């Protein structure tokens, strides 16, 4: 069984895709969790502003999730293009 250069490149691309999704999902996951926790704390302190806090939290989480989507795009490019 001989490993050629094409096989090595394919293995590296698949490993890179896995690492891209792994590291790319950690940041948004932690960031969204912290944002939700702080929003719950703020709603607990001032329940009258729950609508505004929830809306602001959701916009922030959507922006945070964009980095996870970028890592998904990079992983898909590594899997299907390389």
N, CA, C and O atoms as a GROMACS GRO file, in nm:
protein
  328
    1UNK      N    1   0.086  -0.118   0.000
    1UNK     CA    2   0.000   0.000   0.000
    1UNK      C    3   0.090   0.123   0.000
    1UNK      O    4   0.168   0.145   0.093
    2UNK      N    5   0.078   0.201  -0.104
    2UNK     CA    6   0.162   0.318  -0.123
    2UNK      C    7   0.079   0.445  -0.106
    2UNK      O    8  -0.029   0.456  -0.163
    3UNK      N    9   0.128   0.539  -0.028
    3UNK     CA   10   0.058   0.665  -0.008
    3UNK      C   11   0.115   0.767  -0.107
    3UNK      O   12   0.234   0.799  -0.104
    4UNK      N   13   0.030   0.816  -0.193
    4UNK     CA   14   0.074   0.913  -0.293
    4UNK      C   15   0.053   1.055  -0.242
    4UNK      O   16  -0.006   1.075  -0.135
    5UNK      N   17   0.100   1.152  -0.319
    5UNK     CA   18   0.085   1.293  -0.281
    5UNK      C   19  -0.060   1.336  -0.277
    5UNK      O   20  -0.099   1.418  -0.194
    6UNK      N   21  -0.141   1.281  -0.367
    6UNK     CA   22  -0.284   1.316  -0.371
    6UNK      C   23  -0.353   1.269  -0.244
    6UNK      O   24  -0.436   1.340  -0.188
    7UNK      N   25  -0.318   1.148  -0.198
    7UNK     CA   26  -0.378   1.096  -0.075
    7UNK      C   27  -0.338   1.180   0.046
    7UNK      O   28  -0.419   1.204   0.135
    8UNK      N   29  -0.215   1.224   0.048
    8UNK     CA   30  -0.167   1.306   0.158
    8UNK      C   31  -0.237   1.442   0.162
    8UNK      O   32  -0.272   1.491   0.269
    9UNK      N   33  -0.256   1.502   0.044
    9UNK     CA   34  -0.327   1.630   0.037
    9UNK      C   35  -0.472   1.613   0.081
    9UNK      O   36  -0.526   1.698   0.152
   10UNK      N   37  -0.534   1.504   0.037
   10UNK     CA   38  -0.675   1.479   0.076
   10UNK      C   39  -0.686   1.460   0.228
   10UNK      O   40  -0.778   1.513   0.290
   11UNK      N   41  -0.594   1.385   0.286
   11UNK     CA   42  -0.595   1.364   0.431
   11UNK      C   43  -0.576   1.496   0.505
   11UNK      O   44  -0.642   1.521   0.606
   12UNK      N   45  -0.484   1.579   0.457
   12UNK     CA   46  -0.460   1.708   0.521
   12UNK      C   47  -0.582   1.799   0.508
   12UNK      O   48  -0.615   1.872   0.601
   13UNK      N   49  -0.651   1.793   0.393
   13UNK     CA   50  -0.771   1.875   0.374
   13UNK      C   51  -0.882   1.832   0.469
   13UNK      O   52  -0.951   1.916   0.527
   14UNK      N   53  -0.899   1.701   0.486
   14UNK     CA   54  -1.003   1.653   0.578
   14UNK      C   55  -0.969   1.685   0.723
   14UNK      O   56  -1.057   1.720   0.802
   15UNK      N   57  -0.843   1.673   0.758
   15UNK     CA   58  -0.800   1.710   0.893
   15UNK      C   59  -0.820   1.860   0.916
   15UNK      O   60  -0.864   1.902   1.023
   16UNK      N   61  -0.786   1.940   0.817
   16UNK     CA   62  -0.805   2.084   0.827
   16UNK      C   63  -0.952   2.122   0.838
   16UNK      O   64  -0.986   2.216   0.910
   17UNK      N   65  -1.039   2.049   0.768
   17UNK     CA   66  -1.183   2.076   0.777
   17UNK      C   67  -1.234   2.046   0.918
   17UNK      O   68  -1.314   2.122   0.973
   18UNK      N   69  -1.189   1.937   0.974
   18UNK     CA   70  -1.230   1.904   1.111
   18UNK      C   71  -1.182   2.006   1.212
   18UNK      O   72  -1.257   2.047   1.301
   19UNK      N   73  -1.056   2.047   1.198
   19UNK     CA   74  -1.002   2.148   1.289
   19UNK      C   75  -1.071   2.282   1.270
   19UNK      O   76  -1.096   2.355   1.367
   20UNK      N   77  -1.102   2.316   1.146
   20UNK     CA   78  -1.171   2.442   1.118
   20UNK      C   79  -1.306   2.446   1.188
   20UNK      O   80  -1.341   2.546   1.251
   21UNK      N   81  -1.381   2.340   1.176
   21UNK     CA   82  -1.513   2.339   1.242
   21UNK      C   83  -1.499   2.330   1.393
   21UNK      O   84  -1.577   2.391   1.466
   22UNK      N   85  -1.402   2.255   1.440
   22UNK     CA   86  -1.384   2.242   1.584
   22UNK      C   87  -1.350   2.374   1.650
   22UNK      O   88  -1.416   2.415   1.746
   23UNK      N   89  -1.247   2.441   1.598
   23UNK     CA   90  -1.207   2.570   1.656
   23UNK      C   91  -1.305   2.681   1.620
   23UNK      O   92  -1.326   2.774   1.699
   24UNK      N   93  -1.366   2.672   1.503
   24UNK     CA   94  -1.459   2.775   1.460
   24UNK      C   95  -1.591   2.772   1.534
   24UNK      O   96  -1.663   2.872   1.535
   25UNK      N   97  -1.625   2.660   1.596
   25UNK     CA   98  -1.751   2.650   1.669
   25UNK      C   99  -1.734   2.682   1.817
   25UNK      O  100  -1.833   2.710   1.886
   26UNK      N  101  -1.612   2.680   1.867
   26UNK     CA  102  -1.591   2.707   2.010
   26UNK      C  103  -1.623   2.853   2.042
   26UNK      O  104  -1.694   2.881   2.140
   27UNK      N  105  -1.573   2.944   1.962
   27UNK     CA  106  -1.593   3.088   1.989
   27UNK      C  107  -1.739   3.129   1.991
   27UNK      O  108  -1.784   3.189   2.088
   28UNK      N  109  -1.816   3.098   1.885
   28UNK     CA  110  -1.957   3.136   1.888
   28UNK      C  111  -2.035   3.067   2.000
   28UNK      O  112  -2.126   3.126   2.059
   29UNK      N  113  -2.000   2.942   2.027
   29UNK     CA  114  -2.072   2.871   2.134
   29UNK      C  115  -2.052   2.937   2.270
   29UNK      O  116  -2.148   2.958   2.344
   30UNK      N  117  -1.929   2.968   2.301
   30UNK     CA  118  -1.899   3.034   2.429
   30UNK      C  119  -1.957   3.175   2.431
   30UNK      O  120  -2.017   3.216   2.531
   31UNK      N  121  -1.940   3.248   2.321
   31UNK     CA  122  -1.991   3.386   2.315
   31UNK      C  123  -2.142   3.394   2.328
   31UNK      O  124  -2.193   3.481   2.399
   32UNK      N  125  -2.212   3.305   2.261
   32UNK     CA  126  -2.358   3.306   2.270
   32UNK      C  127  -2.406   3.265   2.409
   32UNK      O  128  -2.506   3.316   2.459
   33UNK      N  129  -2.335   3.173   2.470
   33UNK     CA  130  -2.370   3.133   2.607
   33UNK      C  131  -2.353   3.246   2.706
   33UNK      O  132  -2.438   3.267   2.792
   34UNK      N  133  -2.244   3.318   2.694
   34UNK     CA  134  -2.219   3.432   2.783
   34UNK      C  135  -2.323   3.541   2.759
   34UNK      O  136  -2.373   3.602   2.854
   35UNK      N  137  -2.356   3.567   2.631
   35UNK     CA  138  -2.456   3.670   2.600
   35UNK      C  139  -2.593   3.633   2.658
   35UNK      O  140  -2.662   3.719   2.713
   36UNK      N  141  -2.631   3.507   2.646
   36UNK     CA  142  -2.760   3.464   2.701
   36UNK      C  143  -2.760   3.474   2.854
   36UNK      O  144  -2.860   3.514   2.913
   37UNK      N  145  -2.648   3.437   2.916
   37UNK     CA  146  -2.641   3.446   3.062
   37UNK      C  147  -2.652   3.591   3.110
   37UNK      O  148  -2.723   3.619   3.207
   38UNK      N  149  -2.583   3.681   3.043
   38UNK     CA  150  -2.589   3.822   3.084
   38UNK      C  151  -2.728   3.881   3.058
   38UNK      O  152  -2.775   3.964   3.135
   39UNK      N  153  -2.792   3.838   2.949
   39UNK     CA  154  -2.927   3.886   2.923
   39UNK      C  155  -3.024   3.837   3.029
   39UNK      O  156  -3.112   3.912   3.073
   40UNK      N  157  -3.009   3.712   3.073
   40UNK     CA  158  -3.096   3.661   3.180
   40UNK      C  159  -3.073   3.736   3.310
   40UNK      O  160  -3.168   3.766   3.383
   41UNK      N  161  -2.947   3.767   3.340
   41UNK     CA  162  -2.918   3.846   3.459
   41UNK      C  163  -2.981   3.984   3.450
   41UNK      O  164  -3.039   4.033   3.547
   42UNK      N  165  -2.971   4.047   3.333
   42UNK     CA  166  -3.027   4.181   3.316
   42UNK      C  167  -3.179   4.180   3.324
   42UNK      O  168  -3.238   4.271   3.381
   43UNK      N  169  -3.242   4.077   3.269
   43UNK     CA  170  -3.388   4.066   3.278
   43UNK      C  171  -3.430   4.043   3.422
   43UNK      O  172  -3.534   4.093   3.466
   44UNK      N  173  -3.349   3.967   3.497
   44UNK     CA  174  -3.378   3.947   3.639
   44UNK      C  175  -3.372   4.076   3.718
   44UNK      O  176  -3.448   4.094   3.812
   45UNK      N  177  -3.281   4.166   3.681
   45UNK     CA  178  -3.268   4.294   3.750
   45UNK      C  179  -3.373   4.395   3.707
   45UNK      O  180  -3.417   4.477   3.788
   46UNK      N  181  -3.414   4.390   3.579
   46UNK     CA  182  -3.508   4.488   3.526
   46UNK      C  183  -3.606   4.419   3.430
   46UNK      O  184  -3.588   4.425   3.309
   47UNK      N  185  -3.709   4.353   3.484
   47UNK     CA  186  -3.800   4.274   3.399
   47UNK      C  187  -3.879   4.358   3.299
   47UNK      O  188  -3.926   4.306   3.198
   48UNK      N  189  -3.894   4.488   3.325
   48UNK     CA  190  -3.970   4.572   3.231
   48UNK      C  191  -3.901   4.587   3.097
   48UNK      O  192  -3.967   4.614   2.996
   49UNK      N  193  -3.772   4.570   3.092
   49UNK     CA  194  -3.695   4.585   2.968
   49UNK      C  195  -3.666   4.451   2.900
   49UNK      O  196  -3.572   4.441   2.821
   50UNK      N  197  -3.744   4.350   2.931
   50UNK     CA  198  -3.718   4.215   2.878
   50UNK      C  199  -3.722   4.212   2.725
   50UNK      O  200  -3.638   4.146   2.663
   51UNK      N  201  -3.816   4.280   2.663
   51UNK     CA  202  -3.826   4.281   2.517
   51UNK      C  203  -3.704   4.341   2.451
   51UNK      O  204  -3.650   4.284   2.356
   52UNK      N  205  -3.661   4.455   2.501
   52UNK     CA  206  -3.542   4.522   2.445
   52UNK      C  207  -3.417   4.438   2.467
   52UNK      O  208  -3.335   4.425   2.376
   53UNK      N  209  -3.402   4.381   2.586
   53UNK     CA  210  -3.284   4.300   2.615
   53UNK      C  211  -3.280   4.174   2.528
   53UNK      O  212  -3.175   4.135   2.478
   54UNK      N  213  -3.395   4.111   2.512
   54UNK     CA  214  -3.401   3.990   2.430
   54UNK      C  215  -3.368   4.021   2.284
   54UNK      O  216  -3.293   3.948   2.220
   55UNK      N  217  -3.423   4.128   2.233
   55UNK     CA  218  -3.397   4.167   2.095
   55UNK      C  219  -3.249   4.199   2.074
   55UNK      O  220  -3.189   4.156   1.975
   56UNK      N  221  -3.190   4.273   2.165
   56UNK     CA  222  -3.049   4.308   2.156
   56UNK      C  223  -2.962   4.182   2.167
   56UNK      O  224  -2.863   4.169   2.095
   57UNK      N  225  -2.998   4.091   2.256
   57UNK     CA  226  -2.922   3.968   2.272
   57UNK      C  227  -2.926   3.884   2.143
   57UNK      O  228  -2.824   3.830   2.102
   58UNK      N  229  -3.042   3.875   2.082
   58UNK     CA  230  -3.055   3.794   1.961
   58UNK      C  231  -2.975   3.854   1.844
   58UNK      O  232  -2.918   3.779   1.765
   59UNK      N  233  -2.972   3.986   1.834
   59UNK     CA  234  -2.890   4.049   1.729
   59UNK      C  235  -2.742   4.020   1.754
   59UNK      O  236  -2.668   3.989   1.661
   60UNK      N  237  -2.700   4.031   1.878
   60UNK     CA  238  -2.560   4.001   1.911
   60UNK      C  239  -2.524   3.856   1.885
   60UNK      O  240  -2.414   3.827   1.839
   61UNK      N  241  -2.616   3.765   1.914
   61UNK     CA  242  -2.589   3.624   1.888
   61UNK      C  243  -2.584   3.595   1.739
   61UNK      O  244  -2.506   3.510   1.695
   62UNK      N  245  -2.664   3.663   1.661
   62UNK     CA  246  -2.660   3.644   1.516
   62UNK      C  247  -2.527   3.690   1.459
   62UNK      O  248  -2.471   3.624   1.371
   63UNK      N  249  -2.475   3.801   1.509
   63UNK     CA  250  -2.345   3.848   1.464
   63UNK      C  251  -2.235   3.751   1.507
   63UNK      O  252  -2.142   3.723   1.432
   64UNK      N  253  -2.247   3.700   1.629
   64UNK     CA  254  -2.148   3.605   1.679
   64UNK      C  255  -2.150   3.475   1.599
   64UNK      O  256  -2.045   3.415   1.577
   65UNK      N  257  -2.264   3.432   1.556
   65UNK     CA  258  -2.277   3.307   1.482
   65UNK      C  259  -2.214   3.316   1.344
   65UNK      O  260  -2.184   3.213   1.283
   66UNK      N  261  -2.194   3.436   1.292
   66UNK     CA  262  -2.136   3.449   1.159
   66UNK      C  263  -1.996   3.389   1.152
   66UNK      O  264  -1.958   3.338   1.047
   67UNK      N  265  -1.919   3.394   1.260
   67UNK     CA  266  -1.786   3.331   1.257
   67UNK      C  267  -1.797   3.180   1.247
   67UNK      O  268  -1.714   3.116   1.182
   68UNK      N  269  -1.897   3.122   1.308
   68UNK     CA  270  -1.920   2.978   1.294
   68UNK      C  271  -1.959   2.941   1.153
   68UNK      O  272  -1.920   2.836   1.103
   69UNK      N  273  -2.036   3.027   1.088
   69UNK     CA  274  -2.076   3.002   0.949
   69UNK      C  275  -1.956   3.014   0.857
   69UNK      O  276  -1.943   2.938   0.762
   70UNK      N  277  -1.867   3.110   0.885
   70UNK     CA  278  -1.745   3.122   0.804
   70UNK      C  279  -1.659   2.997   0.817
   70UNK      O  280  -1.603   2.950   0.717
   71UNK      N  281  -1.647   2.943   0.936
   71UNK     CA  282  -1.568   2.820   0.953
   71UNK      C  283  -1.634   2.702   0.883
   71UNK      O  284  -1.565   2.613   0.834
   72UNK      N  285  -1.767   2.700   0.878
   72UNK     CA  286  -1.837   2.595   0.803
   72UNK      C  287  -1.807   2.607   0.654
   72UNK      O  288  -1.785   2.506   0.587
   73UNK      N  289  -1.804   2.728   0.602
   73UNK     CA  290  -1.773   2.749   0.460
   73UNK      C  291  -1.630   2.702   0.431
   73UNK      O  292  -1.606   2.637   0.329
   74UNK      N  293  -1.537   2.736   0.518
   74UNK     CA  294  -1.398   2.693   0.498
   74UNK      C  295  -1.388   2.541   0.502
   74UNK      O  296  -1.319   2.481   0.420
   75UNK      N  297  -1.458   2.478   0.597
   75UNK     CA  298  -1.455   2.332   0.606
   75UNK      C  299  -1.515   2.267   0.482
   75UNK      O  300  -1.460   2.169   0.431
   76UNK      N  301  -1.626   2.320   0.432
   76UNK     CA  302  -1.687   2.264   0.312
   76UNK      C  303  -1.597   2.282   0.190
   76UNK      O  304  -1.589   2.193   0.105
   77UNK      N  305  -1.529   2.396   0.181
   77UNK     CA  306  -1.435   2.416   0.071
   77UNK      C  307  -1.319   2.315   0.079
   77UNK      O  308  -1.276   2.261  -0.023
   78UNK      N  309  -1.271   2.291   0.199
   78UNK     CA  310  -1.162   2.194   0.214
   78UNK      C  311  -1.208   2.054   0.179
   78UNK      O  312  -1.131   1.976   0.122
   79UNK      N  313  -1.331   2.020   0.212
   79UNK     CA  314  -1.380   1.884   0.184
   79UNK      C  315  -1.408   1.863   0.036
   79UNK      O  316  -1.368   1.762  -0.021
   80UNK      N  317  -1.477   1.958  -0.027
   80UNK     CA  318  -1.526   1.934  -0.161
   80UNK      C  319  -1.442   1.995  -0.274
   80UNK      O  320  -1.456   1.954  -0.389
   81UNK      N  321  -1.356   2.093  -0.244
   81UNK     CA  322  -1.279   2.158  -0.350
   81UNK      C  323  -1.136   2.107  -0.355
   81UNK      O  324  -1.081   2.084  -0.463
   82UNK      N  325  -1.075   2.091  -0.240
   82UNK     CA  326  -0.934   2.049  -0.237
   82UNK      C  327  -0.924   1.902  -0.267
   82UNK      O  328  -0.814   1.847  -0.270
   0.00000   0.00000   0.00000
